[in-house]
Amino acid sequence: MALLMTVSFGPLQAAGAEKAPADAAHGNIAQIGTPSEGKVISTKDASIYTYMELEGANGKRFWIAGPTTKVKVGDKVRFAESMVMEKFTSKTLNRTFDRIVFVSSASVVK
């Protein structure tokens, strides 16, 4: 009797362009899983990712990164949170984020 195991990778794990999950060994990520929303304050496309600075309902600003998503300033975005990273450095953007949420999906809410 053979045991078959299926492993599913999200776009961040499969592509590995920014190597976000590799930092898990350093203890600087936390897993979260609640869907959230925010208003786009700024956005930057890099490689196969879109980085978005959002403003939440509480008025606080934060950054998310996920698969390339067509968004513009002022859009309301809903996203599925995957993990939070502290002091994440994006080599593509040549920038270190104090805190960023990596998401498995993001979409504009009409």
C-alpha positions in Angstrom: 0.0 0.0 0.0 1.5 3.3 -1.1 0.9 6.6 0.6 0.4 9.6 -1.7 1.0 13.1 -0.3 0.1 16.2 -2.2 1.8 19.5 -1.4 0.4 22.8 -2.6 2.6 25.8 -3.0 1.3 29.3 -3.2 2.9 31.7 -5.7 5.3 33.1 -3.1 6.6 29.6 -2.2 6.7 28.3 -5.8 8.5 31.3 -7.3 10.8 32.1 -4.5 11.9 35.3 -6.2 12.0 37.3 -3.0 12.6 34.2 -0.9 10.1 35.2 1.8 9.5 31.8 3.3 13.2 31.1 3.8 13.3 33.6 6.6 11.0 31.4 8.6 14.0 29.7 10.0 15.1 33.0 11.5 11.9 33.4 13.5 10.9 36.7 12.0 7.5 35.6 10.6 4.1 35.0 12.2 1.3 33.0 10.5 -2.1 34.7 10.3 -5.2 33.8 8.4 -8.0 36.3 8.5 -9.3 38.0 5.4 -8.8 41.7 5.4 -9.3 44.9 3.5 -7.7 48.3 3.0 -7.6 51.3 0.7 -4.6 51.5 -1.6 -2.3 54.5 -0.7 0.6 53.5 -3.0 1.6 50.5 -5.2 4.8 49.1 -6.7 5.1 46.2 -9.1 8.2 44.1 -8.9 8.9 40.9 -10.8 5.8 38.8 -10.3 4.7 40.6 -7.1 2.6 43.7 -6.4 3.5 45.6 -3.2 0.7 47.8 -1.9 0.6 50.3 0.9 -2.9 50.1 2.4 -4.9 52.1 4.9 -7.1 50.0 7.1 -10.5 50.9 8.6 -8.7 52.0 11.7 -6.7 54.5 9.7 -3.4 52.7 10.2 -1.1 52.1 7.2 0.6 48.8 6.4 2.2 47.0 3.4 1.1 43.8 1.7 2.8 41.9 -1.1 1.2 39.2 -3.3 0.8 37.9 -6.8 0.7 40.6 -9.5 -2.5 42.5 -9.1 -3.8 45.4 -11.2 -4.7 48.1 -8.7 -4.5 51.9 -8.5 -4.4 54.4 -5.7 -7.8 54.8 -4.1 -9.0 51.2 -4.8 -10.3 49.1 -2.0 -8.5 45.8 -1.8 -9.6 42.5 -0.1 -6.8 40.0 0.6 -6.2 36.7 2.2 -3.4 37.0 4.7 -0.7 34.4 4.7 2.2 35.5 6.8 3.7 38.7 8.4 7.4 39.4 8.2 9.4 41.9 10.2 12.4 43.7 8.7 11.8 42.1 5.2 14.3 43.3 2.6 13.2 43.2 -1.1 16.2 43.1 -3.3 14.1 43.9 -6.3 12.8 47.2 -4.7 16.1 47.8 -2.8 14.0 48.5 0.3 13.5 47.0 3.7 10.0 47.0 5.1 9.6 47.3 8.9 6.6 45.0 8.6 4.9 43.5 5.6 2.0 41.0 5.1 2.5 38.4 2.4 -0.8 37.4 0.8 -1.9 34.5 -1.2 -4.4 36.6 -3.2 -5.7 40.2 -3.5 -8.6 41.6 -5.4 -10.2 45.0 -5.9 -13.6 45.4 -4.2 -16.2 47.2 -6.2 
